[in-house]
Amino acid sequence: TQLLEQSPQFLSIQEGENLTVYCNSSSVFSSLQWYRQEPGEGPVLLVTVVTGGEVKKLKRLTFQFGDARKDSSLHITAAQPGDTGLYLCAGVETDSWGKLQFGAGTQVVVTP
Amino acid sequence: DTEVTQTPKHLVMGMTNKKSLKCEQHMGHRAMYWYKQKAKKPPELMFVYSYEKLSINESVPSRFSPECPNSSLLNLHLHALQPEDSALYLCASSQDPGISYEQYFGPGTRLTVT
């Protein structure tokens, strides 16, 4: 059983459309990270959220951390083909000594 | 600079071979990690080193042997692997588990066991 439930598993959209990826859990996290991974490469850290209710923006990407620090979302505005990749959320439970719990990942494909 | 380097990029080995994977970071991070990732799955934690000491072993078979010669280097020694061990092996580092949980990953080593 995945501690972090990520949805959807797969998302295929046209260039210019918006998309949202969700990451949910019944556990409280001291921090949550979002990564993007391309085939054959390592995950690249996009953002870390630590405060309940926090919103962070990275160009066209908006990340939210739930008030209770149990869930998070990633919203991409006007997606571009370069946004294609596997998006992974990963949380650190309180007192887990920094051990990351990964969601199953969302494969995003943006076609021109 | 948030770079973690890994060598080799690709490795093919037989089940009787002995090989090593190498990882290096120069960010002054004191925690280093080995992960295994199968296709279309998230990374699975294998080992964690904190201040050059092994702090977490996620019940990994003894055919995988980690080593941390110094705070910048992390090795994974491989011996008598099975075909099901074929995967992308990722190294990561973080500043200090007590300070920051942000982990920075290397590009990985694609391992194929024949």
Interface residues (C-beta under 8 A of the other chain):
Chain A: S30 S31 Q33 Y35 G40 E41 G42 P43 V44 L45 T48 L88 A90 V92 W97 G98 K99 L100 F102 G103 A104 G105 Q107
Chain B: T2 V4 Q6 A31 K40 K41 P42 P43 L45 V48 S55 I56 L88 L90 A92 S94 P97 G98 Y101 E102 Q103 Y104 F105 G106 P107 G108 R110
